Amino acid sequence: MYDKVPRNIWVIFLKNLTNELKQLFKIGIPIFGSQVSYMGMAVTDTIVAGRASSLDLSGLAIGNAITIPIYFLLGGCFFAVTPIVAQLFGAKKFEEIGEKVREILWLSFFIGFIGFLLYRNLSTFLPLFNIDENIAQISDGYLKAMSYGFFANMIFTCLRCYSEGMALTLPVFWVAFIGMLLNIPLDIIFVYGYFGIPPMGGVGCGIATSINIVVGMFVLIGIILNKREYGPTKLFSKFTKPNKETTFEALKLGLPIGFGIFVELSMFSGAALILGSLGTTVVSAHTIAINIASVFFMLPLSIGLASATRIGNLVGEEKLSLAKYASYISILICLSGALITTILILIFRENLVAFYTSDIEVLTIAVNLLLFAAIFQIPDGLQMGALGSLRGYKDTFAPMLMLIVTYWFIAIPVGYVLTFYGLNSSALGPPGMWIGMIIGLTIFAGLILARLRYISNKFILQASPIPL
């Protein structure tokens, strides 16, 4: 059967496959390195604050529970810069890239100022959650310390996405990696108090992070000014006023991305709150399982982010059939990575949990939950490849609606029912929540794959109205 297929077809197939794999890994591996570096910063904060005191660690945890959703909700606007730049880069409209990014930078100044004010005043709402006064005081100090870095973070995020949109992901990795290394001494100095600086505990982590972000912003600006690959865009060679159309485009594409990430985070937060009534042992086990699943998810996440750049470049070049092909390859890589991580979690789940706890009761529950966390990887990998590809097509609103429906109206309610009532009046406990999340995520993966097929075919038909 296969002998009848001309050999050159297989050669062309393998050539295209190899090329797309090469392009996606070239963009994606530095993004993976950046994600690992960002996680490394968070781990350093946790370890250093935890060694200071459990009170400082709790204050840091509450502070992060507030700052992270706000960052993605507001900073998500600038994730739109990647597909905007990617399509212009593919079309070789280099100076237009510079003009667009200069216009969007005005938006980063405005949102940075809004975030600064929010961070400085959010502690007003902490008493509503009945949080211990000492913990709330540390969280308040942490939020105020982080407020100074938020402004710089919006500028950094805009410039980072500008760089990634041109497939220049390696410079961003080096900035993130250097930041991870710098964060270690900064945390130690400000948390424990050295060189005449008084010990600040958990608040010191916020100061260290803000300094790190400001340094990272200036380093990235320096790279953009001096690295010749950025030269054709002439980003900092001209002055551009704010532009209403560009601002609207960034908000139209970016707000759904940011809110979609917020919806995803809220699903995990909601799951923790639901399981909270089952006791600290269950919450600890659930937190460990979520953390392990998140670590292994970084590979599909990186490829999904890389696919946004790759698809955007190809759409800009008007290579729409190749863009569709590249989107399928990104899904294949994400699925393959998810299958590998699923197997690794299943084989090493006891060893993985042992890194986090020695409590036998917590360990037993967490090892059981990792069975579900392993299954969770598969639909999560599928959806990330498709979601990233859709961003490359500048399709962000429909995916946001799908996230809202599947996470808020399916995953959380189903998980709640299975946890406390189960099937046939037999409550499933913590596994019920994970089953609910898997059901919601699987439905979302099916919907987003169908959406990608529709959008990719639509682009091809619009360019050349010939039946597929």
BAZA-284163 format. One line per 5 residues: number of its first residue (from 1); for each residue y, z, x of C-alpha. Coordinates in Angstrom, 1 decimal. Each point is the difference from the previous one (the first is absolute). Layout:
% BAZA-284163
NUM> Y,Z,X; ...
% end
This chain:
% BAZA-284163
1> 0.0,0.0,0.0; 2.5,1.0,2.7; -1.0,-2.9,2.2; 1.7,-2.3,-2.6; 3.3,1.7,0.6
6> 2.0,-1.9,2.6; 0.3,2.1,3.2; 3.8,-0.5,0.2; 0.4,1.9,-3.3; -1.6,3.1,1.5
11> 2.1,-0.5,3.1; 3.2,-0.2,-2.1; -1.2,3.1,-2.0; -0.6,2.1,3.1; 3.2,-1.2,1.6
16> 2.1,1.0,-3.1; -1.9,3.3,-0.3; 0.5,0.9,3.7; 3.6,-0.9,-0.2; 0.7,2.2,-3.0
21> -1.9,2.9,1.4; 2.0,-0.3,3.2; 3.3,-0.1,-1.8; -0.8,2.9,-2.3; -1.3,2.2,2.9
26> 3.0,-1.0,2.2; 2.3,1.3,-2.7; -2.2,2.8,-1.3; -1.2,1.8,3.1; 3.5,1.1,1.1
31> 0.6,1.1,-3.6; -3.2,2.0,0.1; 1.3,1.6,3.3; 3.3,0.8,-1.7; -1.8,1.7,-3.0
36> -2.1,2.1,2.4; 3.2,1.0,1.8; 1.7,1.0,-3.2; -3.1,2.1,-1.0; 0.0,1.5,3.5
41> 3.5,1.3,-0.6; -1.0,1.6,-3.3; -3.1,1.6,1.7; 2.2,1.4,2.8; 2.4,1.5,-2.5
46> -2.9,1.6,-1.9; -1.7,1.4,3.2; 3.3,1.3,1.5; 1.3,1.6,-3.2; -3.5,1.4,-0.8
51> -0.1,1.8,3.3; 3.4,1.4,-0.6; -1.1,1.7,-3.3; -1.7,-0.8,-3.3; 3.4,0.5,-1.6
56> 1.5,-2.7,2.1; -2.9,-2.3,-0.7; 0.4,0.6,-3.8; 3.7,-0.7,0.2; -0.6,-3.2,1.9
61> -2.7,-1.1,-2.6; 2.4,0.6,-2.9; 2.8,-1.8,1.8; -2.3,-3.0,0.6; -1.2,0.0,-3.6
66> 3.7,-0.7,-0.9; 1.2,-2.2,2.8; -2.9,-2.5,0.2; 0.2,-1.2,-3.7; 3.8,-0.3,0.3
71> -0.3,-2.0,3.2; -2.4,-2.5,-1.6; 2.0,-0.1,-3.3; 3.3,-0.8,1.7; -1.2,-1.5,3.3
76> -2.3,-2.4,-1.9; 3.0,-2.2,-0.7; -0.1,-1.0,3.7; -3.7,-0.9,0.0; 1.3,-3.1,-1.9
81> 1.6,-1.1,3.3; -3.4,-1.0,1.4; -0.8,-2.7,-2.5; 3.7,-1.2,-0.2; 0.1,-0.4,3.8
86> -3.5,-1.3,0.2; 0.6,-2.9,-2.3; 3.3,-0.9,1.7; -1.7,0.2,3.4; -2.7,-2.3,-1.2
91> 2.7,-2.4,-1.1; 1.7,0.3,3.4; 3.3,1.2,-1.7; 0.7,2.4,2.9; 3.7,0.6,-0.5
96> -0.5,0.6,-3.7; -2.4,2.8,1.0; 2.8,1.6,1.9; 2.4,-0.4,-2.9; -2.4,1.4,-2.5
101> -0.9,3.1,2.1; 3.6,0.7,0.7; 0.7,0.0,-3.7; -3.0,2.2,-0.7; 1.1,2.5,2.7
106> 3.0,0.8,-2.2; -2.6,1.1,-2.7; -1.7,2.1,2.6; 3.3,1.8,0.7; 0.5,0.7,-3.7
111> -3.6,1.2,-0.7; 0.0,2.0,3.3; 3.1,1.9,-1.3; -1.7,0.6,-3.4; -3.1,1.3,1.7
116> 2.1,2.2,2.3; 1.6,1.7,-3.1; -3.4,0.3,-1.8; -1.7,1.7,3.0; 2.9,2.5,0.3
121> -0.1,1.0,-3.6; -3.7,-0.2,-1.1; -0.7,3.6,0.9; 2.0,0.8,-3.2; -3.2,-0.9,-1.9
126> -2.5,2.0,2.1; 0.3,3.2,-2.1; -1.2,-2.0,-3.0; -3.5,-0.2,1.7; -0.3,3.7,0.5
131> -0.3,-0.4,3.8; 0.1,3.1,2.2; 3.6,0.7,1.0; -0.9,0.0,3.8; -1.8,-3.3,-0.3
136> 2.9,-1.5,-2.0; 2.5,1.1,2.6; -2.0,-1.9,2.7; -0.3,-3.1,-2.2; 3.7,0.1,-0.7
141> 0.8,0.0,3.7; -2.5,-2.7,0.7; 1.5,-2.2,-2.8; 3.5,0.5,1.4; -1.2,-0.8,3.5
146> -1.7,-3.2,-1.2; 3.1,-1.1,-1.8; 1.7,-1.1,3.2; -3.0,-2.2,0.9; -0.2,-1.6,-3.4
151> 3.1,-2.1,0.5; -1.3,-1.4,3.3; -3.5,-0.4,-1.5; 1.3,-2.5,-2.6; 1.6,-2.1,2.8
156> -3.1,0.3,2.1; -2.2,-1.1,-2.9; 2.2,-3.0,-0.8; -0.1,-1.1,3.7; -3.7,0.7,0.3
161> -0.8,-2.2,-3.0; 2.3,-2.7,1.4; -2.0,0.1,3.2; -3.4,0.0,-1.8; 1.1,-2.9,-2.2
166> 0.3,-2.1,3.1; -3.5,1.1,1.1; 1.6,2.1,2.8; -2.1,3.1,-0.7; -0.6,1.0,3.6
171> 3.6,1.2,0.8; -0.2,2.2,-3.2; -3.3,1.5,1.2; 1.5,1.0,3.4; 2.9,1.7,-1.8
176> -2.4,1.9,-2.2; -2.3,0.9,2.9; 2.8,1.2,2.1; 1.3,2.0,-3.0; -3.4,1.6,-0.4
181> 0.0,1.1,3.6; 3.6,1.2,-0.2; -0.8,2.0,-3.1; -2.3,2.4,1.9; 2.5,1.6,2.3
186> 2.8,-0.1,-2.6; -2.2,1.9,-2.5; -1.0,2.6,2.6; 3.7,0.5,1.1; 1.4,0.4,-3.4
191> -2.9,1.8,-1.8; -0.7,2.6,2.8; 3.4,0.0,1.6; 0.6,-1.1,3.6; 2.9,-0.8,2.3
196> 2.3,2.5,-1.7; -0.8,-1.4,-3.5; -1.1,2.8,-2.5; -3.5,-0.4,-1.6; 0.4,-1.8,-3.3
201> -3.6,-0.2,-1.3; -0.6,-2.6,-2.6; 3.7,-0.9,-0.2; -0.3,-1.1,3.7; -2.5,-2.8,-1.0
206> 2.8,-1.5,-2.3; 2.5,0.1,2.9; -2.5,-1.6,2.4; -0.9,-2.7,-2.5; 3.7,-0.8,-0.7
211> 0.7,-0.3,3.8; -3.1,-2.2,0.3; 1.1,-2.4,-2.7; 3.6,-0.3,1.4; -1.4,-0.7,3.4
216> -2.5,-2.5,-1.4; 2.7,-1.8,-1.9; 2.2,-0.5,3.1; -3.1,-1.1,2.1; -0.9,-2.6,-2.6
221> 3.6,-1.2,-0.1; 0.0,-0.3,3.8; -3.3,-2.0,-0.1; 1.5,-2.4,-2.6; 3.1,-0.5,2.1
226> -1.9,-0.7,3.2; -3.2,-1.7,-0.9; 0.4,-3.8,-0.2; -2.4,-0.4,-3.0; 2.6,1.5,-2.2
231> 2.8,-2.1,1.4; -0.1,-3.0,-2.4; 0.8,2.3,-3.0; 3.3,1.1,1.6; -0.4,3.3,-1.9
236> 2.8,2.0,1.7; 2.2,-2.9,1.1; 1.9,-0.3,-3.3; 1.6,2.2,-2.7; -1.2,-0.5,-3.5
241> 1.3,1.6,-3.2; -2.3,1.4,-2.6; -1.4,-2.7,-2.3; -0.8,0.6,-3.7; -2.8,-2.6,-0.1
246> -1.8,1.2,3.1; 0.3,3.7,-1.1; -1.5,-0.9,-3.4; -2.8,-2.0,1.7; -0.8,3.0,2.3
251> 0.0,2.4,-3.0; -2.0,-2.3,-2.2; -2.7,-0.4,2.5; 0.2,3.4,1.7; 0.3,2.5,-2.9
256> -3.4,-1.0,-1.5; -1.6,0.4,3.5; 1.6,3.4,0.4; -0.8,1.1,-3.5; -3.6,-1.3,0.3
261> -0.5,2.1,3.1; 1.5,3.0,-1.8; -2.5,-0.6,-2.9; -2.9,0.0,2.5; 1.2,3.2,1.7
266> 0.5,1.6,-3.4; -3.6,-0.8,-0.9; -1.2,2.0,3.0; 2.5,2.8,-0.7; -1.1,0.1,-3.6
271> -3.6,0.2,1.0; 0.8,3.0,2.2; 1.9,1.7,-2.8; -2.8,-0.5,-2.5; -2.5,1.4,2.5
276> 2.3,2.8,0.8; -1.2,2.1,-2.9; -3.5,-0.1,1.5; 1.1,2.2,2.9; 1.1,-0.2,3.6
281> -3.5,-0.9,1.3; -0.1,-3.2,-2.2; 3.5,-0.9,0.9; -0.7,0.4,3.7; -3.1,-2.2,-0.2
286> 1.8,-2.6,-2.0; 2.9,-0.1,2.5; -2.5,-0.5,2.9; -1.7,-2.8,-1.8; 3.3,-1.7,-0.8
291> 1.1,0.4,3.6; -3.1,-1.6,1.4; 0.1,-2.9,-2.5; 3.7,-0.5,1.0; -0.8,-0.2,3.7
296> -2.7,-2.6,-0.5; 2.2,-2.0,-2.4; 2.5,-0.8,2.8; -2.0,-3.1,1.1; 0.1,-1.7,-3.5
301> 3.6,1.2,-0.3; 1.0,-1.7,3.3; -1.7,-3.3,-0.9; 1.6,0.1,-3.5; 3.5,0.5,1.6
306> -0.8,-2.8,2.5; -1.0,-2.3,-2.9; 3.5,0.4,-1.6; 1.5,-1.4,3.2; -2.6,-2.8,0.5
311> 0.1,-1.2,-3.6; 3.8,0.2,0.0; 0.1,-2.2,3.2; -2.4,-2.5,-1.5; 1.9,-0.2,-3.3
316> 3.2,-0.6,1.9; -1.7,-2.8,1.9; -1.1,-1.4,-3.4; -3.7,0.2,1.1; -1.0,1.4,-3.3
321> -3.7,-0.9,0.1; -0.3,1.7,3.4; 1.9,3.0,-1.4; -2.6,0.3,-2.8; -2.7,-0.3,2.6
326> 1.6,2.6,2.3; 0.3,2.4,-3.0; -3.7,-0.2,-0.6; -0.7,0.6,3.7; 2.1,3.1,0.0
331> -2.0,1.3,-3.0; -3.2,-0.8,1.8; 1.2,2.0,3.1; 1.1,2.9,-2.2; -3.4,0.0,-1.8
336> -1.9,-0.2,3.2; 2.0,2.8,1.5; -0.5,2.1,-3.2; -3.8,-0.6,0.1; -0.1,1.2,3.6
341> 2.1,3.1,-0.7; -2.2,0.7,-3.1; -3.1,0.0,2.2; 1.7,2.2,2.6; 1.1,2.6,-2.5
346> -3.4,0.2,-1.6; -1.7,0.4,3.4; 2.4,2.4,1.6; 1.5,1.8,-3.0; -1.3,3.5,1.1
351> 1.4,-0.5,3.5; 3.3,-1.2,-1.4; 0.5,3.0,-2.3; -1.0,2.4,2.8; 3.2,-1.2,1.9
356> 2.1,1.5,-2.9; -1.8,3.2,-1.0; -2.7,2.5,0.9; 0.0,1.5,-3.5; -3.5,-0.7,-1.4
361> 1.0,-0.2,-3.6; 2.9,-2.4,0.7; -2.2,-2.0,2.3; -2.7,-0.4,-2.6; 2.4,-1.2,-2.7
366> 1.9,-2.3,2.4; -3.2,-1.6,1.3; -1.0,-0.8,-3.7; 3.4,-1.4,-0.8; -0.2,-2.3,3.1
371> -2.8,-1.9,-1.8; 2.6,-1.0,-2.5; 2.7,-0.5,2.7; -2.4,-2.5,1.7; -0.4,-2.0,-3.3
376> 3.8,0.2,-0.4; 0.5,-2.0,3.2; -1.4,-3.2,-1.5; 2.3,-0.7,-3.0; 2.9,1.5,2.2
381> -0.7,-2.6,2.7; -0.2,-2.8,-2.5; 3.3,0.9,-1.8; 1.9,0.4,3.3; -0.8,-3.5,1.2
386> 1.0,-1.5,-3.3; 3.1,2.2,-0.4; 1.3,-0.9,3.5; -0.5,-3.7,-0.6; 1.9,0.2,-3.3
391> 2.9,1.5,1.8; 0.0,-3.0,2.3; 0.5,-2.1,-3.2; 2.8,2.4,-1.1; -2.0,1.1,-3.0
396> 0.5,3.7,-0.4; 0.9,0.9,-3.6; -3.3,-0.9,-1.7; -2.0,2.0,2.6; 2.2,3.0,-0.6
401> -0.7,-0.2,-3.7; -3.8,-0.2,0.7; 0.3,3.1,2.3; 1.7,1.9,-2.8; -2.6,-0.9,-2.6
406> -3.1,0.5,2.1; 1.1,3.1,1.9; 2.0,1.9,-2.5; -1.7,-1.0,-3.2; -3.6,-0.5,1.2
411> -0.7,1.8,3.3; 1.7,3.3,-0.7; -1.0,0.4,-3.7; -3.6,-1.0,0.6; -0.2,2.2,3.0
416> 1.3,3.0,-2.0; -2.5,-0.5,-2.8; -2.9,-0.4,2.4; 1.1,3.0,2.0; 0.2,2.5,-2.9
421> -2.1,-1.6,-2.7; -2.2,-2.5,1.6; -2.6,-2.0,-1.9; -2.0,1.6,-2.8; 2.1,3.1,0.4
426> -1.1,0.5,3.6; 3.0,0.4,2.2; -0.3,-1.8,3.4; 2.6,2.1,1.9; 1.7,-1.4,3.1
431> -2.2,-3.2,0.1; 1.3,-0.8,-3.5; 3.5,-0.4,1.4; -1.2,-2.4,2.7; -2.1,-2.0,-2.4
436> 3.2,-0.4,-2.1; 1.9,-1.2,3.0; -2.7,-2.4,1.0; -0.1,-1.5,-3.5; 3.8,-0.4,-0.1
441> 0.1,-1.5,3.5; -2.9,-2.4,-0.8; 1.7,-1.3,-3.1; 3.3,-0.4,2.0; -1.9,-1.9,2.8
446> -1.4,-2.4,-2.7; 3.4,-0.6,-1.5; 1.8,-0.5,3.3; -2.7,-2.5,1.2; 0.5,-2.0,-3.2
451> 3.7,0.2,0.4; -0.2,-1.3,3.6; -2.1,-3.0,-1.1; 2.5,-0.8,-2.8; 3.1,0.2,2.3
456> -1.6,-1.9,2.9; -1.1,-2.8,-2.4; 3.4,0.0,-1.7; 1.8,-0.6,3.3; -2.3,-2.9,0.9
461> 0.4,-1.6,-3.4; 3.8,0.4,0.0; 0.2,-1.8,3.4; -2.5,-2.7,-0.9; -0.9,-0.1,-3.7
466> -3.6,-1.3,0.4; -2.8,1.8,-1.8; -1.9,2.4,2.2
% end
